């Protein structure tokens, strides 16, 4: 069953959290790139969630999602440093730390997906 796996819970949290943060950044007009990247991260995580029968593809999607999160962090740091106040201007709070949390959750999901893959390979050996 889909929801019984811990990595499914991680991927669902990633998708929901990125959509919520994407909607929060939607109200700020100059952050359209942040909004697009958060929505894309959410769509990728839900796509990965529903491709649970193809674990190798699921792992690759999660690695792509980690790369997109790193790009988002780089964009946010660039945007922060190029703003008129520089590094001392106030940031929108939790939005800056969400990609780091998403990377951690994606790494944990990949860990459990790899664990499932090894378990299935070991069961197939005994047949």
N, CA, C and O atoms as a MOPAC input file, in Angstrom:
PM7 MOZYME 1SCF
protein

 N      0.84100 1    -1.18000 1     0.00000 1
 C      0.00000 1     0.00000 1     0.00000 1
 C      0.89100 1     1.25000 1     0.00000 1
 O      1.99200 1     1.24000 1     0.55200 1
 N      0.41900 1     2.27500 1    -0.59900 1
 C      1.19900 1     3.48000 1    -0.83600 1
 C      1.55100 1     4.22100 1     0.45300 1
 O      2.70900 1     4.59700 1     0.63600 1
 N      0.60500 1     4.43800 1     1.33600 1
 C      0.84400 1     5.30300 1     2.48700 1
 C      1.57700 1     4.58300 1     3.61800 1
 O      1.98300 1     5.23000 1     4.58400 1
 N      1.75500 1     3.28500 1     3.53000 1
 C      2.42500 1     2.55000 1     4.59000 1
 C      3.93400 1     2.75000 1     4.57300 1
 O      4.60700 1     2.41500 1     5.54700 1
 N      4.45900 1     3.26900 1     3.52400 1
 C      5.89800 1     3.47000 1     3.41800 1
 C      6.26200 1     4.84800 1     3.96900 1
 O      5.58400 1     5.83800 1     3.69500 1
 N      7.34400 1     4.89600 1     4.74800 1
 C      7.76100 1     6.15300 1     5.37600 1
 C      8.20000 1     7.17000 1     4.32900 1
 O      8.00900 1     8.37300 1     4.50800 1
 N      8.79400 1     6.68300 1     3.22700 1
 C      9.21200 1     7.63000 1     2.19300 1
 C      8.01700 1     8.27700 1     1.51200 1
 O      8.13500 1     9.39100 1     1.00100 1
 N      6.87600 1     7.61200 1     1.49400 1
 C      5.66700 1     8.21900 1     0.93900 1
 C      5.20300 1     9.37800 1     1.80900 1
 O      4.72900 1    10.39700 1     1.30700 1
 N      5.34400 1     9.21200 1     3.10500 1
 C      4.98000 1    10.30700 1     4.01400 1
 C      5.93600 1    11.48200 1     3.82000 1
 O      5.50500 1    12.63500 1     3.78400 1
 N      7.23400 1    11.19200 1     3.69400 1
 C      8.20300 1    12.26600 1     3.45100 1
 C      7.88900 1    13.00300 1     2.15400 1
 O      7.91900 1    14.23400 1     2.12100 1
 N      7.58900 1    12.26800 1     1.09000 1
 C      7.31700 1    12.90700 1    -0.19700 1
 C      6.01600 1    13.71700 1    -0.14800 1
 O      5.91600 1    14.76900 1    -0.78000 1
 N      5.02600 1    13.23200 1     0.59400 1
 C      3.77900 1    13.99600 1     0.73700 1
 C      4.02400 1    15.28900 1     1.51400 1
 O      3.48300 1    16.33800 1     1.16400 1
 N      4.83300 1    15.21400 1     2.56100 1
 C      5.16500 1    16.42800 1     3.32700 1
 C      5.90900 1    17.42100 1     2.44000 1
 O      5.64300 1    18.62200 1     2.50000 1
 N      6.83200 1    16.93500 1     1.62200 1
 C      7.58200 1    17.80300 1     0.71500 1
 C      6.63200 1    18.50400 1    -0.25700 1
 O      6.73300 1    19.71300 1    -0.46600 1
 N      5.70900 1    17.73900 1    -0.84900 1
 C      4.76900 1    18.32200 1    -1.81000 1
 C      3.85800 1    19.35000 1    -1.18000 1
 O      3.66600 1    20.43300 1    -1.73300 1
 N      3.29500 1    19.02600 1    -0.02900 1
 C      2.36900 1    19.95200 1     0.63500 1
 C      3.10100 1    21.20900 1     1.08900 1
 O      2.61100 1    22.32100 1     0.89300 1
 N      4.27300 1    21.03200 1     1.69600 1
 C      5.04500 1    22.17600 1     2.18800 1
 C      5.47700 1    23.09200 1     1.04700 1
 O      5.41800 1    24.31500 1     1.18100 1
 N      5.90600 1    22.52100 1    -0.06000 1
 C      6.35100 1    23.37500 1    -1.16400 1
 C      5.17200 1    24.10100 1    -1.81900 1
 O      5.32600 1    25.24100 1    -2.25700 1
 N      3.99800 1    23.46400 1    -1.89400 1
 C      2.83200 1    24.17000 1    -2.43300 1
 C      2.37800 1    25.29100 1    -1.50000 1
 O      1.99100 1    26.36200 1    -1.96700 1
 N      2.42000 1    25.05600 1    -0.19000 1
 C      2.02000 1    26.10600 1     0.76400 1
 C      2.98000 1    27.28900 1     0.66800 1
 O      2.54000 1    28.43800 1     0.61600 1
 N      4.27600 1    27.02400 1     0.64500 1
 C      5.24400 1    28.11800 1     0.53000 1
 C      5.12000 1    28.79500 1    -0.84200 1
 O      5.31500 1    30.00500 1    -0.95400 1
 N      4.79700 1    28.02400 1    -1.87800 1
 C      4.58100 1    28.62000 1    -3.20200 1
 C      3.39700 1    29.56600 1    -3.20800 1
 O      3.44600 1    30.61600 1    -3.84900 1
 N      2.33000 1    29.20900 1    -2.50000 1
 C      1.17500 1    30.10700 1    -2.41100 1
 C      1.49300 1    31.33900 1    -1.57900 1
 O      0.97600 1    32.42200 1    -1.85400 1
 N      2.33800 1    31.18700 1    -0.56700 1
 C      2.72000 1    32.35400 1     0.24300 1
 C      3.53700 1    33.32000 1    -0.59600 1
 O      3.34000 1    34.53200 1    -0.50900 1
 N      4.46100 1    32.79800 1    -1.41600 1
 C      5.26400 1    33.69400 1    -2.24900 1
 C      4.46400 1    34.23800 1    -3.42400 1
 O      4.91200 1    35.17000 1    -4.09000 1
 N      3.29000 1    33.67400 1    -3.69100 1
 C      2.44000 1    34.16400 1    -4.77800 1
 C      1.93100 1    35.57600 1    -4.48800 1
 O      1.65300 1    36.33100 1    -5.41900 1
 N      1.80700 1    35.94000 1    -3.22600 1
 C      1.29500 1    37.25300 1    -2.87500 1
 C      2.34100 1    38.35100 1    -3.02100 1
 O      2.00800 1    39.53500 1    -2.95700 1
 N      3.60400 1    37.97100 1    -3.21600 1
 C      4.67900 1    38.94000 1    -3.38200 1
 C      5.02500 1    38.97700 1    -4.86800 1
 O      5.56700 1    37.99900 1    -5.38400 1
 N      4.73000 1    40.07100 1    -5.57400 1
 C      4.82100 1    40.05800 1    -7.03800 1
 C      6.21700 1    39.85700 1    -7.61100 1
 O      6.32900 1    39.31500 1    -8.71100 1
 N      7.27900 1    40.25900 1    -6.93800 1
 C      8.60900 1    40.13500 1    -7.53900 1
 C      9.20200 1    38.74300 1    -7.36200 1
 O     10.28700 1    38.47700 1    -7.87900 1
 N      8.53500 1    37.85900 1    -6.65700 1
 C      9.06800 1    36.52600 1    -6.41200 1
 C      8.40100 1    35.46100 1    -7.28200 1
 O      8.06100 1    34.38700 1    -6.78700 1
 N      8.21600 1    35.73600 1    -8.53800 1
 C      7.56500 1    34.75900 1    -9.41400 1
 C      8.45200 1    33.54700 1    -9.65100 1
 O      7.94300 1    32.44400 1    -9.84800 1
 N      9.77600 1    33.73000 1    -9.63700 1
 C     10.68700 1    32.60100 1    -9.84300 1
 C     10.65300 1    31.66200 1    -8.63800 1
 O     10.66100 1    30.44100 1    -8.79800 1
 N     10.61400 1    32.23200 1    -7.43300 1
 C     10.48000 1    31.40600 1    -6.23000 1
 C      9.20400 1    30.59100 1    -6.28400 1
 O      9.20500 1    29.39000 1    -6.01300 1
 N      8.11600 1    31.25500 1    -6.63600 1
 C      6.81800 1    30.58200 1    -6.68900 1
 C      6.85100 1    29.44500 1    -7.70300 1
 O      6.38600 1    28.34300 1    -7.41000 1
 N      7.39200 1    29.69700 1    -8.88500 1
 C      7.46100 1    28.66800 1    -9.91500 1
 C      8.30600 1    27.48800 1    -9.45900 1
 O      7.91400 1    26.33700 1    -9.65200 1
 N      9.46400 1    27.75700 1    -8.85700 1
 C     10.33200 1    26.67000 1    -8.40300 1
 C      9.69700 1    25.86400 1    -7.27400 1
 O      9.82300 1    24.64000 1    -7.24800 1
 N      9.01500 1    26.53000 1    -6.33900 1
 C      8.33700 1    25.79100 1    -5.27500 1
 C      7.22000 1    24.91400 1    -5.83400 1
 O      7.06200 1    23.77200 1    -5.40200 1
 N      6.44100 1    25.43000 1    -6.79000 1
 C      5.38600 1    24.61500 1    -7.39500 1
 C      5.97100 1    23.44300 1    -8.17600 1
 O      5.42400 1    22.34100 1    -8.14800 1
 N      7.07400 1    23.67600 1    -8.86900 1
 C      7.71600 1    22.60800 1    -9.63100 1
 C      8.27000 1    21.52600 1    -8.69200 1
 O      8.18600 1    20.33500 1    -8.99200 1
 N      8.82900 1    21.94600 1    -7.56800 1
 C      9.31300 1    20.99100 1    -6.56600 1
 C      8.15200 1    20.17100 1    -6.02700 1
 O      8.27500 1    18.95900 1    -5.84900 1
 N      7.03500 1    20.82000 1    -5.76900 1
 C      5.85700 1    20.10100 1    -5.28600 1
 C      5.32100 1    19.11000 1    -6.30300 1
 O      4.95600 1    17.98900 1    -5.94800 1
 N      5.27300 1    19.51700 1    -7.57000 1
 C      4.79900 1    18.59800 1    -8.61300 1
 C      5.73500 1    17.41300 1    -8.76800 1
 O      5.27800 1    16.28000 1    -8.92500 1
 N      7.04000 1    17.65600 1    -8.72700 1
 C      7.99500 1    16.55200 1    -8.83000 1
 C      7.87600 1    15.58600 1    -7.65500 1
 O      7.98500 1    14.37200 1    -7.82800 1
 N      7.65400 1    16.12500 1    -6.46900 1
 C      7.54700 1    15.22800 1    -5.31500 1
 C      6.27800 1    14.39400 1    -5.38200 1
 O      6.29600 1    13.22100 1    -5.00700 1
 N      5.17100 1    14.97200 1    -5.85200 1
 C      3.95200 1    14.17000 1    -5.99800 1
 C      4.07900 1    13.16300 1    -7.14100 1
 O      3.53600 1    12.06100 1    -7.06100 1
 N      4.79200 1    13.53600 1    -8.19700 1
 C      5.04400 1    12.57900 1    -9.27400 1
 C      5.89700 1    11.42500 1    -8.76300 1
 O      5.66200 1    10.26700 1    -9.11000 1
 N      6.88100 1    11.74600 1    -7.94300 1
 C      7.71500 1    10.70900 1    -7.34800 1
 C      6.91000 1     9.85100 1    -6.37800 1
 O      7.12200 1     8.64200 1    -6.28900 1
 N      5.99900 1    10.46900 1    -5.66200 1
 C      5.16100 1     9.73800 1    -4.71700 1
 C      4.29900 1     8.70000 1    -5.42100 1
 O      4.14400 1     7.58300 1    -4.92800 1
 N      3.74200 1     9.06100 1    -6.56400 1
 C      2.84400 1     8.15200 1    -7.26900 1
 C      3.55100 1     7.21500 1    -8.23900 1
 O      2.90100 1     6.40400 1    -8.89800 1
 N      4.87300 1     7.31600 1    -8.33500 1
 C      5.62300 1     6.34300 1    -9.12900 1
 C      6.33700 1     5.36300 1    -8.20400 1
 O      7.51000 1     5.04500 1    -8.40300 1
 N      5.61800 1     4.89300 1    -7.19500 1
 C      6.22300 1     4.05900 1    -6.16200 1
 C      6.57100 1     2.66400 1    -6.65800 1
 O      7.35000 1     1.96900 1    -6.00500 1
 N      6.03200 1     2.23300 1    -7.77200 1
 C      6.37500 1     0.91200 1    -8.29600 1
 C      7.68200 1     0.93000 1    -9.08600 1
 O      8.27500 1    -0.11900 1    -9.34000 1
 N      8.12300 1     2.11100 1    -9.46900 1
 C      9.37500 1     2.26900 1   -10.22300 1
 C     10.37800 1     2.98600 1    -9.32000 1
 O     10.55000 1     4.20100 1    -9.40800 1
 N     11.02400 1     2.23000 1    -8.46700 1
 C     11.88100 1     2.81800 1    -7.44500 1
 C     13.11000 1     3.50700 1    -8.02600 1
 O     13.52800 1     4.53900 1    -7.50200 1
 N     13.69100 1     2.98100 1    -9.06800 1
 C     14.88300 1     3.62400 1    -9.65600 1
 C     14.53200 1     4.98400 1   -10.25100 1
 O     15.29400 1     5.94100 1   -10.11400 1
 N     13.39100 1     5.06800 1   -10.90400 1
 C     12.93200 1     6.35300 1   -11.44000 1
 C     12.59700 1     7.30100 1   -10.29700 1
 O     12.85900 1     8.50100 1   -10.38400 1
 N     12.02200 1     6.77000 1    -9.23400 1
 C     11.67700 1     7.57700 1    -8.07100 1
 C     12.93800 1     8.19300 1    -7.44800 1
 O     12.93100 1     9.35400 1    -7.03900 1
 N     14.00100 1     7.41800 1    -7.38300 1
 C     15.26400 1     7.93000 1    -6.83600 1
 C     15.83200 1     9.02900 1    -7.73500 1
 O     16.31800 1    10.04500 1    -7.23900 1
 N     15.77200 1     8.83000 1    -9.05000 1
 C     16.28500 1     9.84100 1    -9.98000 1
 C     15.47600 1    11.12600 1    -9.90200 1
 O     16.03800 1    12.21900 1    -9.96500 1
 N     14.16600 1    11.00400 1    -9.76600 1
 C     13.31700 1    12.19300 1    -9.62400 1
 C     13.66800 1    12.94000 1    -8.34700 1
 O     13.70500 1    14.17100 1    -8.33100 1
 N     13.92500 1    12.19800 1    -7.27900 1
 C     14.28700 1    12.85000 1    -6.01900 1
 C     15.63600 1    13.54800 1    -6.10900 1
 O     15.81600 1    14.62300 1    -5.53700 1
 N     16.59600 1    12.94500 1    -6.82700 1
 C     17.88500 1    13.61900 1    -7.02700 1
 C     17.71100 1    14.89400 1    -7.86000 1
 O     18.34200 1    15.91000 1    -7.57000 1
 N     16.87300 1    14.84900 1    -8.87600 1
 C     16.57100 1    16.04800 1    -9.65400 1
 C     15.93400 1    17.11200 1    -8.76600 1
 O     16.23000 1    18.30000 1    -8.89300 1
 N     15.05900 1    16.67000 1    -7.86900 1
 C     14.40200 1    17.59300 1    -6.95100 1
 C     15.40800 1    18.22400 1    -5.99500 1
 O     15.28200 1    19.40000 1    -5.65300 1
 N     16.40600 1    17.45300 1    -5.56100 1
 C     17.45600 1    18.01000 1    -4.70300 1
 C     18.25200 1    19.06700 1    -5.46000 1
 O     18.58000 1    20.11100 1    -4.89700 1
 N     18.56500 1    18.81100 1    -6.72600 1
 C     19.30200 1    19.78300 1    -7.54500 1
 C     18.49500 1    21.06800 1    -7.71000 1
 O     19.04800 1    22.16400 1    -7.62700 1
 N     17.19400 1    20.93600 1    -7.94200 1
 C     16.34700 1    22.12100 1    -8.08300 1
 C     16.29300 1    22.90500 1    -6.77600 1
 O     16.26300 1    24.13600 1    -6.79300 1
 N     16.27900 1    22.20600 1    -5.64600 1
 C     16.31100 1    22.89200 1    -4.35600 1
 C     17.61400 1    23.64200 1    -4.14600 1
 O     17.60900 1    24.73800 1    -3.58700 1
 N     18.72400 1    23.07700 1    -4.58000 1
 C     20.01300 1    23.77100 1    -4.47200 1
 C     20.01200 1    25.01900 1    -5.35700 1
 O     20.52100 1    26.06800 1    -4.96100 1
 N     19.44300 1    24.90200 1    -6.54700 1
 C     19.31400 1    26.06900 1    -7.43400 1
 C     18.43200 1    27.13100 1    -6.77600 1
 O     18.72900 1    28.32300 1    -6.85500 1
 N     17.35200 1    26.70000 1    -6.12900 1
 C     16.46700 1    27.64000 1    -5.44100 1
 C     17.19300 1    28.34000 1    -4.30000 1
 O     17.02400 1    29.54400 1    -4.10800 1
 N     17.98900 1    27.61100 1    -3.54800 1
 C     18.76900 1    28.23800 1    -2.47500 1
 C     19.74400 1    29.26600 1    -3.05900 1
 O     19.88200 1    30.36600 1    -2.52400 1
 N     20.41600 1    28.90800 1    -4.15200 1
 C     21.32800 1    29.84700 1    -4.80100 1
 C     20.61500 1    31.09000 1    -5.29600 1
 O     21.12600 1    32.20100 1    -5.15600 1
 N     19.43300 1    30.90800 1    -5.87800 1
 C     18.65900 1    32.05600 1    -6.35300 1
 C     18.23500 1    32.94400 1    -5.19400 1
 O     18.28300 1    34.17000 1    -5.28800 1
 N     17.82000 1    32.31600 1    -4.10300 1
 C     17.37000 1    33.10500 1    -2.95700 1
 C     18.53600 1    33.87700 1    -2.32200 1
 O     18.36400 1    35.02100 1    -1.90100 1
 N     19.70600 1    33.26100 1    -2.25300 1
 C     20.88000 1    33.95600 1    -1.71300 1
 C     21.27500 1    35.10400 1    -2.63100 1
 O     21.58500 1    36.19800 1    -2.16000 1
 N     21.26600 1    34.86000 1    -3.94600 1
 C     21.57200 1    35.93800 1    -4.89700 1
 C     20.56600 1    37.08000 1    -4.76800 1
 O     20.94100 1    38.25300 1    -4.75800 1
 N     19.28600 1    36.72400 1    -4.67000 1
 C     18.23800 1    37.73900 1    -4.54600 1
 C     18.40300 1    38.52200 1    -3.24200 1
 O     18.17400 1    39.73000 1    -3.20700 1
 N     18.79800 1    37.83400 1    -2.18200 1
 C     18.99300 1    38.49400 1    -0.89000 1
 C     20.18300 1    39.45300 1    -0.93600 1
 O     20.10600 1    40.57200 1    -0.43000 1
 N     21.28200 1    39.00700 1    -1.54700 1
 C     22.48000 1    39.84600 1    -1.57600 1
 C     22.39000 1    40.98600 1    -2.58300 1
 O     23.07900 1    41.99400 1    -2.43100 1
 N     21.55700 1    40.84700 1    -3.60500 1
 C     21.43600 1    41.91700 1    -4.59100 1
 C     20.29700 1    42.87600 1    -4.28400 1
 O     20.06300 1    43.81500 1    -5.04500 1
 N     19.58500 1    42.66000 1    -3.18600 1
 C     18.50700 1    43.58600 1    -2.82000 1
 C     19.11000 1    44.88700 1    -2.31000 1
 O     20.27700 1    44.90400 1    -1.91800 1
 N     18.35300 1    45.97100 1    -2.30400 1
 C     18.91100 1    47.27500 1    -1.91700 1
 C     19.52100 1    47.31100 1    -0.52200 1
 O     20.46700 1    48.06700 1    -0.29600 1
 N     19.01400 1    46.52300 1     0.41600 1
 C     19.58000 1    46.52200 1     1.76400 1
 C     20.74900 1    45.57800 1     1.91400 1
 O     21.38100 1    45.54700 1     2.97000 1
 N     21.05400 1    44.80100 1     0.88000 1
 C     22.13100 1    43.82900 1     0.95300 1
 C     21.75700 1    42.65700 1     1.83800 1
 O     20.59600 1    42.25300 1     1.89100 1
 N     22.72300 1    42.12600 1     2.51600 1
 C     22.49000 1    40.96700 1     3.38400 1
 C     21.74800 1    41.35200 1     4.65200 1
 O     21.28300 1    40.47700 1     5.38300 1
 N     21.62800 1    42.64900 1     4.92700 1
 C     20.98100 1    43.07500 1     6.15900 1
 C     19.50300 1    43.38700 1     5.98000 1
 O     18.83000 1    43.74900 1     6.94500 1
 N     18.98900 1    43.25400 1     4.77100 1
 C     17.55700 1    43.49100 1     4.57200 1
 C     16.77700 1    42.30200 1     5.12000 1
 O     17.26200 1    41.17100 1     5.06500 1
 N     15.58300 1    42.53600 1     5.64300 1
 C     14.82300 1    41.42300 1     6.22700 1
 C     14.32900 1    40.45900 1     5.15000 1
 O     13.86700 1    40.87700 1     4.08800 1
 N     14.43100 1    39.18900 1     5.43800 1
 C     13.94100 1    38.14300 1     4.53200 1
 C     12.53100 1    37.77700 1     4.96700 1
 O     12.08400 1    38.17500 1     6.04200 1
 N     11.83800 1    37.02700 1     4.14200 1
 C     10.45300 1    36.71200 1     4.42700 1
 C     10.29600 1    35.60000 1     5.46200 1
 O      9.24700 1    34.95800 1     5.51100 1
 N     11.27700 1    35.36600 1     6.26100 1
 C     11.15300 1    34.42500 1     7.36400 1
 C     11.50000 1    33.00600 1     6.97700 1
 O     12.61400 1    32.72600 1     6.53400 1
 N     10.54000 1    32.11200 1     7.14600 1
 C     10.77600 1    30.68400 1     7.03400 1
 C     11.01000 1    30.23400 1     5.58800 1
 O     11.53000 1    29.14000 1     5.36700 1
 N     10.64700 1    31.03200 1     4.62700 1
 C     10.78700 1    30.64700 1     3.22400 1
 C     12.23600 1    30.35200 1     2.84900 1
 O     12.49300 1    29.52500 1     1.97500 1
 N     13.16900 1    31.01400 1     3.49400 1
 C     14.57800 1    30.81800 1     3.17100 1
 C     15.09200 1    29.45900 1     3.65000 1
 O     15.99300 1    28.89200 1     3.03200 1
 N     14.53900 1    28.93600 1     4.73000 1
 C     15.01700 1    27.67400 1     5.29100 1
 C     14.25500 1    26.45800 1     4.78800 1
 O     14.66200 1    25.32600 1     5.04800 1
 N     13.16400 1    26.67100 1     4.07600 1
 C     12.35600 1    25.55400 1     3.57700 1
 C     13.12300 1    24.68900 1     2.57700 1
 O     13.04300 1    23.46500 1     2.68100 1
 N     13.86500 1    25.25300 1     1.60800 1
 C     14.60400 1    24.36700 1     0.69300 1
 C     15.62000 1    23.47100 1     1.39400 1
 O     15.85400 1    22.34600 1     0.95300 1
 N     16.22200 1    23.94600 1     2.46900 1
 C     17.16100 1    23.11400 1     3.21700 1
 C     16.41100 1    21.95300 1     3.86200 1
 O     16.87800 1    20.81400 1     3.83200 1
 N     15.25800 1    22.23800 1     4.43800 1
 C     14.42500 1    21.18900 1     5.02300 1
 C     13.96600 1    20.20000 1     3.95700 1
 O     13.93700 1    18.99400 1     4.20200 1
 N     13.60900 1    20.69700 1     2.78200 1
 C     13.17700 1    19.82200 1     1.69600 1
 C     14.30800 1    18.90900 1     1.23100 1
 O     14.06800 1    17.74300 1     0.91800 1
 N     15.52700 1    19.42000 1     1.18100 1
 C     16.67400 1    18.59600 1     0.79400 1
 C     16.88800 1    17.47800 1     1.81300 1
 O     17.16000 1    16.33800 1     1.43600 1
 N     16.76500 1    17.80000 1     3.09700 1
 C     16.92200 1    16.78000 1     4.13100 1
 C     15.84000 1    15.71300 1     4.00300 1
 O     16.13100 1    14.52000 1     4.09600 1
 N     14.60100 1    16.13200 1     3.79100 1
 C     13.50600 1    15.16900 1     3.63900 1
 C     13.67100 1    14.31600 1     2.38500 1
 O     13.36900 1    13.12300 1     2.40500 1
 N     14.14900 1    14.91700 1     1.29100 1
 C     14.38200 1    14.14600 1     0.07300 1
 C     15.49900 1    13.12500 1     0.26100 1
 O     15.41100 1    12.00600 1    -0.24400 1
 N     16.54500 1    13.50700 1     0.98400 1
 C     17.62900 1    12.56200 1     1.25000 1
 C     17.13500 1    11.40400 1     2.11500 1
 O     17.52300 1    10.25700 1     1.89700 1
 N     16.28700 1    11.69800 1     3.08700 1
 C     15.74000 1    10.63200 1     3.92600 1
 C     14.81100 1     9.71900 1     3.12700 1
 O     14.81300 1     8.50400 1     3.32100 1
 N     14.02400 1    10.30200 1     2.23400 1
 C     13.14800 1     9.48800 1     1.38600 1
 C     13.98000 1     8.58300 1     0.48200 1
 O     13.64900 1     7.41000 1     0.30800 1
 N     15.05500 1     9.11400 1    -0.09400 1
 C     15.93000 1     8.29300 1    -0.94200 1
 C     16.57800 1     7.16800 1    -0.15200 1
 O     16.77000 1     6.07100 1    -0.67500 1
 N     16.91200 1     7.42900 1     1.09200 1
 C     17.50400 1     6.39700 1     1.94000 1
 C     16.53700 1     5.22000 1     2.09800 1
 O     16.94100 1     4.06300 1     1.98100 1
 N     15.27100 1     5.51200 1     2.36200 1
 C     14.29800 1     4.44500 1     2.55600 1
 C     13.89200 1     3.78100 1     1.24000 1
 O     13.54600 1     2.60000 1     1.22900 1
 N     13.93000 1     4.51500 1     0.14700 1
 C     13.66300 1     3.90800 1    -1.16200 1
 C     14.77400 1     2.91900 1    -1.50200 1
 O     14.50400 1     1.82100 1    -1.98900 1
 N     16.02700 1     3.30800 1    -1.24500 1
 C     17.15200 1     2.39200 1    -1.46200 1
 C     17.04300 1     1.16000 1    -0.57600 1
 O     17.37200 1     0.05300 1    -1.00000 1
 N     16.58600 1     1.35200 1     0.64100 1
 C     16.39400 1     0.23300 1     1.55700 1
 C     15.34300 1    -0.73500 1     1.01800 1
 O     15.53000 1    -1.95000 1     1.08500 1
 N     14.24100 1    -0.21100 1     0.48600 1
 C     13.21200 1    -1.05600 1    -0.13200 1
 C     13.76700 1    -1.79300 1    -1.34600 1
 O     13.47200 1    -2.97000 1    -1.55700 1
 N     14.56100 1    -1.10000 1    -2.13100 1
 C     15.13900 1    -1.70900 1    -3.33200 1
 C     16.05700 1    -2.87200 1    -2.96000 1
 O     16.01400 1    -3.92600 1    -3.59400 1
 N     16.87500 1    -2.68400 1    -1.94800 1
 C     17.76200 1    -3.76400 1    -1.50400 1
 C     16.96000 1    -4.93000 1    -0.94500 1
 O     17.31800 1    -6.08600 1    -1.17200 1
 N     15.88600 1    -4.65300 1    -0.22300 1
 C     15.04900 1    -5.71400 1     0.32700 1
 C     14.40500 1    -6.52800 1    -0.78200 1
 O     14.35800 1    -7.75600 1    -0.69700 1
 N     13.91700 1    -5.87900 1    -1.80300 1
 C     13.27000 1    -6.58900 1    -2.91600 1
 C     14.29500 1    -7.39900 1    -3.70300 1
 O     13.99900 1    -8.50800 1    -4.14800 1
 N     15.50500 1    -6.84800 1    -3.87700 1
 C     16.54700 1    -7.61500 1    -4.56900 1
 C     16.95100 1    -8.84100 1    -3.76800 1
 O     17.22300 1    -9.89300 1    -4.34500 1
 N     16.99400 1    -8.72100 1    -2.45800 1
 C     17.36700 1    -9.87900 1    -1.64300 1
 C     16.27400 1   -10.93600 1    -1.64600 1
 O     16.57900 1   -12.12700 1    -1.60500 1
 N     15.02600 1   -10.53800 1    -1.69400 1
 C     13.92200 1   -11.49700 1    -1.78300 1
 C     13.93300 1   -12.19200 1    -3.13400 1
 O     13.65200 1   -13.38800 1    -3.22400 1
 N     14.25600 1   -11.44900 1    -4.18300 1
 C     14.30800 1   -12.03900 1    -5.52300 1
 C     15.43700 1   -13.05500 1    -5.63600 1
 O     15.33500 1   -13.99700 1    -6.42200 1
 N     16.49400 1   -12.88900 1    -4.88100 1
 C     17.59800 1   -13.85200 1    -4.89900 1
 C     17.17300 1   -15.21400 1    -4.37100 1
 O     17.66200 1   -16.24200 1    -4.83900 1
 N     16.27700 1   -15.22800 1    -3.41200 1
 C     15.86100 1   -16.47800 1    -2.79100 1
 C     14.89800 1   -17.27900 1    -3.64600 1
 O     14.67400 1   -18.45600 1    -3.36500 1
 N     14.33400 1   -16.69700 1    -4.65400 1
 C     13.35900 1   -17.40900 1    -5.49800 1
 C     14.00800 1   -18.36900 1    -6.41900 1
 O     13.32400 1   -19.04300 1    -7.19000 1

